[in-house]
Amino acid sequence: MILSRGTTDGVAAALAAHGLILRGGFRFAGDEAVPAGLSGALAKSALLVGQAGAAPWPHFQRWLEGQPQPIANPLDTWSREAIGAVAEEFGARAVSPSDRPYLPFQQWAMRAEGLRPSPLGILMHPTFGLWHAYRGALLFEQEIFLPEPEETMHLCDTCAEKPCVKSCPVDAYSEQGFAHDACLGHVRGARGGPCRTGGCLDRNACPYGTDYRYPPEVQAFHMAAFARL
Ligand code: B12
């Protein structure tokens, strides 16, 4: 059975109630590690769920204010709840980018939307630039109608200046990859104030998708989670 376009549209509408969006989808191939669906049988297809800019933030904040106790990893918990409810409605199994062992979300995203990584590792989106993320995926045991992927252009190919690799005081990004320890040391240190309050200087230097740039309080939240401040 192939789930219809109506299902995909319904999923998109249910996600919109949480400020979340459908980030495309794909069918699993026979020669890859295929995760299980809801019944435990192998999934046949996946829809990716994520955000453009900080759209889910007010939904998440309202939910957080209603919690009786402080919650560890609150954004993950909110995402699991919101996406879990949509999965239940449509007979899918919800998975999270934080599930262990890690599921290959960026590889899935590259298949679903034809995106490629920026020099920072974060995938470059033709509209959202670096200001987007994945909050989960819905795994179906049926084939599903998939939205036609849009023709995408990799903006980093046309960016000669590459300010994204020139703005970090400790050059955390290079062709050798991401210098995690140098980044953490700086962010946690005396001169890391701008990174702590306004987010990664390299990410903010990217000239694309600036309409979707996360507001400073959202960037500070993510930086605090990343650097365990
Ligand atoms: C572990 C992890 C990290 C580790 C990286 C350790 C390492 N070097 O492997 C640390 C803590 C450093 C990290 C940091 C960040 N991460 Co991270 N991370 C992950 C996580 C949870 C697992 C990665 C993984 O191993 N996957 C399993 C493999 C098999 O999957 P994969 O698709 O093949 O993995 C590819 C990527 O992971 C990529 N890669 C390898 N190392 C790194 C490091 C970073 C930062 C990125 C972006 C990609 C990347 O190469 C792999 C091959 O294609 C993913 C979510 C996920 N489930 O994938 C998020 C994820 C990759 N991270 C993400 C982000 C945004 C960040 C931060 C920018 C977030 C922040 N808090 O501000 C920071 C910034 C620092 C940086 N740019 O390096 C996003 C990327 C979204 C996008 N638009 O592309 C993801 C997808 C989470 C999400 N919810 O959307 N991250």
Residues whose N, C-alpha, C, O or C-beta is under 5 A from the ligand:
A	BS01	B12	P97 S98 Y102 L103 P104 F105 Q106 Q107 L120 G121 I122 L123 L130 H132 A133 Y134 R135 F178 H222 F226
